[in-house]
């Protein structure tokens, strides 16, 4: 069994491992792309030599001049790529190092918060027997339990009335004559028609018995509204009782010495939140650096190196170049034999480099997909509050197996979410007597002030109603 914090750390480590592997492949792709560009450039230069030799013999230099122009453009693109690549690669590495450092800090802050929250929980659990014996606690919790029963029953009746309204209003609203008179406010002080219109409206009203229908329709709409107002008033009173209980508990805890522990949790949570924000900033910087880096090395075949290579490929595939090479192969003389041999060797080396580049790009795309899956799983983990202090997972081996499968590319990220959901165990609630189940014990209002850690204004996920109370009964 592992804690929610430890499970999240396992996901973080797998995520970082994939990112490190991506960076290793990025460096390899950069090296192979540079080698492919060098081979292509050298091959183009040999073709240029061959063209000069052959066309000197043919008294024509047009092809040689065109190849020379292409060679100069390739050199320009490669020089530009080399200049930008040096700066961008350094930025990429710095961003990755900064992100890794921020993630390490986040792990330390998360561990400190986990330890602080557990220490506070243990302290407050130890204070349970003394607090529940207090006469004020017994009275308030009993009053709150009774108030919740009344509120729940009123809520049930109100919902029933609202459902009845939706069902019973239909016949009225489907009657065009009733709707006509209702919209004109007939029978009320807001009705403004006079003379002939008033006379005919009166005939219509008598014909459909509008006076009685209007009274029924009005009551049908007003009863749920009045009940809802009553329910809201009951809920306000119940919330006030809950807050009074929470305040009493907090007073007793502070008197017992919980203040330093609570302050430690506050500070640890603030540090954890700041570390999360720092990671988010570093992730953005890393993404921006990676985008610039991709534009140079051409992960997707659209960088400067890729453009230079494509220019050389276009020249290689020209009919006159192909004809030149075939003619040189067919009628090898002592003069062009060496050139053709070098072109053949360069072509073989180039084929291997291009195969390697295609494989690396495929691996990078696969890693990108796996990294996205882990990122989604991690975000889902936090949204579901699986990292809540006291949360546990009883299937540690299965989690590790799935993470290993994702790293190896054998398992999809969606499986991880299923395994986490199956193994999750929420933090244990503490029955404080009188039906009060606040779950993990923390100060009223929580620590973050934005519902980041504790639902229900500072209470954990304990009781049946989800509001911090469990009546243990039903209507």
Secondary structure, DSSP 8 states (H G I E B T S, - for coil): -EEHHHHHHHHHHHHHHHHHHHHHHHHHHHHHHHHHHHHHHHHHHHHHHHHHHHHHHTT--HHHHHHHHHHHHHHHHHHHHHHHHHHHHHHHHHHHHHHHHHHHHHHHHHHHHHHHHHHHHHHHHHHHHHHHTSHHHHHHHHHHHHHHHHHHHHHHHHHHHHHHHHHHHHHHHT-HHHHHHHHTTTTSTT----HHHHHHHHHHHHHTTHHHHHHHHHHHHHHHHHHHHHHHHHHHHHHHHHHHHHHHHHHHHHHTT-HHHHHHHHHHHHHHHHHHHHHHHHHHHHHHHHHHHHHHHTTTS-SHHHHHHHHHHHHHTSHHHHHHHHHHHHT--HHHHHHHHHHHHHHHHHHHHHHHHHHHHHHHHHHHHHHHHHHHHHHHHHHTTTTSTT-EES-HHHHHHHHHHHHHTSS-HHHHHHHHHHHEE-------STTB---S---TTTTTSSSSS-HHHH--S-STTSSSB--S---
